[in-house]
Amino acid sequence: MLEVLNSPVDTAVLGSGLLRELCYAVLKGESGAVPRRAFGVGNEIARTIDYLSTHLNEPVSIDDMAAHVDMSRAVFHRRFKEATTLSPLQFVKSR
């Protein structure tokens, strides 16, 4: 993939395919459990991140995020940090 980045033509033709292949390899590899758990289909944390992405210009509290996925504040906070390695507040600030 790094070699492809040196050529604008190769990047245009092969870039998205190689990126998809790299993502697939990561998800299927030893470390793939973390992103699969964080962004799997129907996952509450992935739904929360999607919700945050569409509400960037609005104040959103941890209680709002937890309620959005029907979790208690404590459970939501723990699961969010397990999935993203950031607390919900750190994640919102990073956005």
C-alpha positions, 0 to 999 in steps of 0.5 A, spaced: 500 500 500 505 504 501 508 503 494 501 505 491 501 511 495 507 514 491 504 513 484 498 518 483 495 513 477 496 507 482 493 510 487 487 512 483 486 505 480 488 501 486 487 505 492 480 504 494 481 496 493 487 496 497 484 500 503 479 495 503 483 489 503 487 492 508 481 493 513 479 486 511 485 483 513 485 487 520 478 485 521 480 478 520 487 478 524 488 477 531 487 484 533 480 484 529 476 483 535 476 490 538 474 493 531 469 488 530 466 489 537 466 496 537 463 497 530 459 491 529 452 491 525 447 493 530 452 495 536 450 500 541 457 504 540 457 504 533 450 507 533 452 512 538 458 514 534 453 515 528 448 519 532 454 524 535 456 525 528 449 527 526 449 532 532 456 535 532 453 542 533 449 540 538 450 539 546 450 532 547 451 529 554 453 522 556 446 521 559 443 523 552 448 518 549 446 512 554 439 513 553 439 513 545 442 506 546 437 504 552 443 503 557 445 506 564 450 511 564 455 507 568 454 501 563 454 505 557 461 509 559 464 502 561 462 499 554 464 505 550 471 506 553 472 498 552 470 499 545 474 506 543 479 506 548 476 513 550 471 515 555 465 518 552 467 525 554 474 524 551 471 522 544 466 528 544 472 533 545 476 529 540 470 530 535 
